[in-house]
Amino acid sequence: MVMADLPLVSVVMPCLNEEETIGSCIEKIQQTFAAGKINGEIVVCDNGSTDRSTEVAERMGVRVVHEPVRGYGSAYLKGFASARGSYLIMGDADDTYDFGLIPKFLDLLSNEGYDFVTGSRYLDGGKEHITPLHRFLGNPVLTALLNTLFDTAYTDVYCGFRGFSRKAYDRIRPVSQGMEFNLELAINARRAGLRTAEVPIKLRPRKGMSKLRTFRDGWRSLRMMLLYSPNKIFLWPGNALFIAGMLLHVALLLRLVTWDGRPAASVTGVFATIFTVAGFQILSLGLHAKTYSWSRRFDKDNAVLEWFYRHFKLEVGLALGAGLFAFGGVILAFLVMQWLKAGMLPLPYPEYASFAATLIIIGCSMVFSSLFISAMSMNKGNEHR
């Protein structure tokens, strides 16, 4: 009997001072439910409205929940947590989306086998009422970048009209509190292996003031994508720089690099140090970012990370870092002694100075990086055990 009382679908709308439009949105959803004989509910999540938005919603018989923490994502997180439907539809309360498409979303989800259905304003000329900056630059650039980094094929990653099953939402498990919530849904749907589809929609003119802050929200979205794609952003360039720097060091030490018949030394050694140290630092950041991505399930089933965190010992990292630091220090101390004995004249083998500096910097970084990694490995080790 309890299951029979549960709605098939929950339409969740975030609301922040949408008194002018929320009544129209609710009415259209209710008409869609009635026309399609859909057992559905409407959940309005108020995000701190100071106008009569909540009064309008309650008067029209919908359920209103409150989320005091401001943010587009925060409102949806509370709204979805409060929803009871087997399927979840998200849409803004600004009357820009056509809620008459809800049956189309439900058909794709319940009959066509899709797990994640998202609207697209770019498939059938529905982008006319997107502001020019977002229409021609912001949305296309972010969509292209997300598709490149995460091997997806979306045409409109910032569309806020979407639908998914409760099971799919539990697998997506978003946490973002701001406008980047939409991107997180798209990324997680791909990482969770969900079957996705896009539905052409036409955006209506917005009434009232937009809550989107172009540059702040754009940066937050870009930052999230960079952090959640550690292989392409950190590990690949870090590996390339580190290997190039070490090869250059070896070539200098073996005197394989010459200029006008003279072996390259000081200046070339500085570049070798820059490449190696920068590469090591980027790799360290990549490991931290990849661990964060893994902990958020963006990078699940990572056998290499699982092996690393099962076998990583703080003592090994500290010993290796201290060893590199000490080895570089011995080389540098010997060079200083030779330099002083020679009356501070140029060293005959200056390439060893840059190599020693590289070892000292990397050794010091490894010690502190090991301490940080150890703190993360405790949680990951316990989780996988």
N, C-alpha and C positions, 0 to 999 in steps of 0.2 A: 504493500500500500504506500509505503514511503517512496519507493522508486517510481510508482505511478504518478505521484504528485510532483516529481522533479520535472522541470522544463526541458525540452529538447535542446533549446538554444538560449544563450544569454547574450544580449547586446549590451556591451559595456561602453559607456561614454564618460570621458573625463570632462570636468566642468569647472571653469574659472571665469565668473562674470559673463555668462552667456544668456542672460535674461531675454535678450531680444530674439534668440533663435532656438533655444532648447525646447520650447513648447512645440515648435514646428517639427523638429527632429523626432520628438516622442510621438507626435500624432502620425507621422509618416510610418514609423516603425510599427505602431499599433495597427494601422491600416494594412500594412504588409502582412502582419501576423493573421489578421482576420481574413484577408483575401486568400491567403495560402493555407488557411486552417493549420497554422503552425503553433505548437505549444511553446511559447517563448516568454521570456522575462526581459525587462529593461533595468539595468543597474547604472545609476548615475553616481559617479564618484566626485564629490565636491572637493575641490582643492583649495578652499579658502575664499570662496566667493563673498563679496561684500554687497552684492545686489540681490535681487529676488529670484535668482536662478533656482535655488533649492525649493523655494515656496511653489514655484511653477511646476517643478517636477513632482513634488509630493501631491499637489492638487490633482495632477493627472494620473495618480495612482501607481507611480513607479517607485522602485526601492532606491533610496538615497543613502549612500555611505559617505563617510568623511575621512579625508586624508590630510592631516595638518602639514605634512612635509611637502613643500612646494616642488613641483616638477611633473612634467608630462609622464615620465616613466613611473614616478611614485604613485600618481593617480591610477594608472593602469594596473600596477601591481596590487593595489588595494582592491580595485574593482574586480579583477580576475579572481582574487582570493575570496571575494564575497559572492561571486557568481555560482549558480548551482547547475547550469546547463551542461549537457554532454558536448555541445559545440559552443565555441566562443566567437563572437563577432565584435570587432573593435571599430569604432568610428567617432569622429569628432562631433562636438555639439554645436558647431558653427554653421550648420545647414549647407555645407559644401558638397557632401556626399549623397548619392542616390541610394537611400536605404531600400528602395524597391528591388535592388539587386540581391537582397539577402537570400531569396530562394535559389538564385543561381549559385551563390557561395555554398549553400547547404547541399545542393545537388552534387557539386563537385566533391564535397567532403564526404557525404554519406553514400552516394551512389557510384561516383567515378573513381573512388579509391585514392583521392588526394588527401594529404595530411595538412597542408599549409597553402592557403589560397590568398593571394594578395591582389589588390586593385592596381591598375597601371593607368596613369593619365597620359602616357606616351604611346600607347598602342593604337588608339583610334581617334587621335586629335582632341583628346580631353584636357590638354594642358593649357588651353587658352587663358584661363583665369589664374594661372600661377604667375606670380610677379616676375617681371622680365629677368631680374638677377638670378632668381632661383630656377626659372624655366630654362635659360640658355647656359648658365654657368654652374651654379651650386649643385643642383640635383644631378645633371648629367655627369659632372666631374666625379662626384661622390659615388654615383652608381657605377661608372666605369672603373674607378679605383677598387671598389669592393669586388666587382666581378673579376678583376685581375688578381687581387690578393687571395681571394677565396674560391676561385674557379666556379663562379656562379654565372647565371645568365639573366639576371633581373633587368628590367627596363626602367623601373621606378622604385628604388629602395626606400624612398621617403614617403611613400603613400601611406596614409594612416587608416585606410579602409581594408581590413584583413579579417580572415576567418581561419580557425583551426580547431581541431578536436581537443578535448580536455587532456587526452593522453599525449597528444603532440605538444601541448603547452608544458606539460610536466617534463617532457624530454628537452624542450627548449630552455626552460628554467632561467628566464632573464632576471637581471638585477639592476640594470641601469635606471637611474632616476630622472634623467633629463631627456631631451629630444633624441639623443642617440639610441633610445629604447627601440625605435623602429629598425635601426641598423642591426642592433643586437638580435632582434627576432629573425631577421633575414640570415644573418651569419650562423646563428645557432641551428636554424632549420636545415641549413646546408650541412653543418658539421654533424648533426644528428641523423643525417641520411633520410630526411623526410621528403616525400614526393610533393613537389610544389607546382602550382599553376598560377597564371596571371589572368585577371579578368579586366577587359577594357572598361574604363569608367570615364565620365565627363565631370570635371570639377565645376561647381557653380561659384558665382562671385561670393566672396566672404562678406558677412555682415559683422560689424564690430571690429575691434582691434586685435590683430594677430599677436599671439604669445611667442612667436618664433623670433629669436634674436640671431640674426644672420651670422655674424662673424663668431660670436661666442659658441653658438650651437654647432656651427660648421667646424670650428676647431675641436670641440669635444668629440664630434663624430670622427674627424680625421685621426685624433689621438687614439681613440678606441680601436680603429682599424689597424693602426700601426702597432699598437701593443698586442693585439690579438693575432698578428701575423708575423711571429718572430723569425721564422725561417727566411723569408724574403727580405725582411727589414734588418735583421741582426746577423743571423748565422751565416748566410751566404757572403755578404760583404765583409764580415768579420774574418771568416776563413780566408778569403782572398787576400786581404791586407796582411794577416798574420803570416801566411805561407810566403807571400811575396817578400815581406820583411826578413824572415828567417833565411830564405834563399839568398837574399842580397847580403846578409851578414856572412853566410858561409862563403859566398863568392869573394867577399872582401878579405876574409881571413885567409883564404887560399890564394889570394892575389890573382884572381881570374879576371877582374875588371881593371882595365887600364885606360888611361887617357894620354894620348901622344907618347905612348911607350912607358908612361909612369903609372904605377899602381894607384887606383883610386883609394882615397883614405877618409879624411875628416868629414868633408861635406857629404859625400855619398853615405858614410856611416851614420850621419845624422838622419838622413832619409830612411835608412834601414831601421833605425830606432823608432822613428815616427810611425812607419808602417806596422812594425811588430807590436808596439805598445798600443797603438790605436786599434789594431785588429784584436788584440787580447781583451781590451776593455769592451769592445763591441760584442765579442763572444760571451763575456761575462754577463753583460746586460741582456744578451739574447737568452742565456740560460735562465736568468731570473724571469724574463718576460715569458719564456716558454713554460716555466713552472707555474706562473700565474695563469697562463692560458690553459694549461693542463688541469689545474685545480678548478677552473671554471667549466671544464669539460669541452672547451673549444678544441683541445688537442688530446682527446682521449685515446686510449689504446696505444700509447706511445711506449713501445718495448724498450727503446734506448733509455728514456727517462726513468722508467720503472727499474731497469737494471742499475742505473746510476744511483738512484736514491736508496736502493736496497744495499748497495755495496760501498757507498761513499762513507768515509770515516773522517771526522774532523781532524784527527791526529795526522792522517796521511796528507791532507791539504796543508795543514800547518807546517809539517816537516818538509814537504816539497817546496812550499813558498820560502821557508827559512833557508833551505838549502840553496835555492837559486839566489836569494839575497846575499848569503854568505859567499857563494862562489863568485858572484859579481863584485862583491866587496874586496875579496882577496885580489882579484885581477886589477881592480882600480887602485888598491893600496900599492901593489907592486909597480904599477905604472907611475904613480905619484913619486915613489922612491927613486925610480929611474930618472924621472923628470928633474927632481931636485939634485941628484948626483950630476946630471948633465948641465947644471947651471940654468935650469928652466929653458933650455933650448928645445926646439920642436922634437917630439918623440919620433923614433924611427918606425914605430908601428901604431899610429894613432887610431887605426880601425878597431883595435882592442878596447879602446876607451869607450867607443859607442856601444860595442857589444857588452861590456861590463855594465854600462848604464842601463841597457835594455834588461839584463838579468836582474838588476837591483829593483827596477821599477816593477817588472812583472812579479818578482818574488814578493815584494811588499803588497801588491794588489791581490795576489793569490792568498796571502794570509788573511786579509780582511774579507775577501770574497768567500773564503772557506767558512768563516764564522757566520756569514749571512746565509750561505747555502745550508749549513748545518741546522740552523733554526728552521728552515723550510723543510729539510729532509725529515725532521722529527715528525711533523704532521703527515707528510706524504707516506713515510714508512709505516706509521700506525694505520693510516687509511687503507693501504694495500694489504697489510697483514690482516 
